[in-house]
Amino acid sequence: MTGDRLSSYRKKRNFKRTSEPRGSSGSSRGGRRFVIQKHDASSLHYDFRLEVKGVLVSWAVPKGPSTNPADKRLAIQTEDHPLDYAQFEGCIPAGEYGAGTVMVWDTGTYRNLRAEKGRDSKSMEASLEDGLVEVWLQGEKLSGGYALKRMQGSNKPQWLLIKMDDQAADARRNPVSTEPDSVKTGRSMARIAAEEGGGDD
């Protein structure tokens, strides 16, 4: 099943050129990891990924996540990625799909908040199917509740990423600009591009 879910991911990439993981080992024991990768491709955006059933379900968030509940950030669902992509930091070569620099901007674990609602509880798979995902993040930069709500009437699966109004909400904080570097290596985007020998847009 995992292999089928990664077929779109693999078809888009030439693994003889890109150092992105092929994802041959995708077993999951009910893990609940999340990762947000800063990605300077044709335009700078943030890839928000949640581990679900052996893959990383993924959204591209052009403006990045916010800690302000008043912000509704567009999140465009993309192809599922392999679990080991959560550790990927480097440069995708020019001419390849998604060419540019990739940083592990934040990572941690999450809880499915909709699974905690008694009779109305929903699994992550059911939440994705009905277009409402509610998770509690425990990351190095982001924490607290976040909701993903699918929008109707678009040709791409467009969602909104919204910070829930809880103790981790902070309208004054802007981690996208004030905490720009990698949680994995401490590097800036420019340093990753220089050290990995790529970063061409």
CORNOR-V906597 format. One record per residue. NEAR is the number of other C-alpha atoms within 12 Angstrom. Layout:
near = <NEAR | NEAR>
//
This chain:
near = <12 | 26 | 23 | 19 | 25 | 31 | 20 | 18 | 30 | 25 | 17 | 21 | 25 | 21 | 18 | 13 | 18 | 27 | 27 | 34 | 27 | 27 | 30 | 22 | 17 | 29 | 20 | 19 | 13 | 19 | 22 | 30 | 35 | 40 | 43 | 45 | 41 | 45 | 41 | 33 | 31 | 19 | 19 | 25 | 30 | 37 | 43 | 46 | 44 | 43 | 38 | 35 | 29 | 31 | 38 | 38 | 36 | 35 | 39 | 36 | 33 | 30 | 27 | 37 | 46 | 38 | 33 | 29 | 26 | 18 | 24 | 26 | 32 | 30 | 31 | 31 | 33 | 26 | 26 | 35 | 45 | 38 | 37 | 27 | 39 | 40 | 31 | 34 | 41 | 40 | 37 | 36 | 29 | 21 | 20 | 26 | 24 | 32 | 30 | 36 | 45 | 45 | 42 | 38 | 43 | 39 | 33 | 30 | 28 | 31 | 30 | 36 | 26 | 28 | 20 | 16 | 12 | 10 | 8 | 12 | 17 | 23 | 25 | 31 | 23 | 19 | 24 | 27 | 15 | 19 | 23 | 27 | 36 | 36 | 38 | 33 | 35 | 23 | 25 | 23 | 31 | 38 | 30 | 32 | 32 | 38 | 35 | 41 | 29 | 29 | 22 | 13 | 9 | 11 | 10 | 17 | 24 | 26 | 33 | 35 | 40 | 33 | 34 | 31 | 21 | 18 | 16 | 24 | 25 | 21 | 18 | 15 | 18 | 20 | 24 | 27 | 16 | 12 | 21 | 25 | 28 | 32 | 27 | 25 | 19 | 18 | 25 | 26 | 34 | 25 | 22 | 31 | 27 | 17 | 17 | 24 | 18 | 29 | 31 | 27 | 22>
//
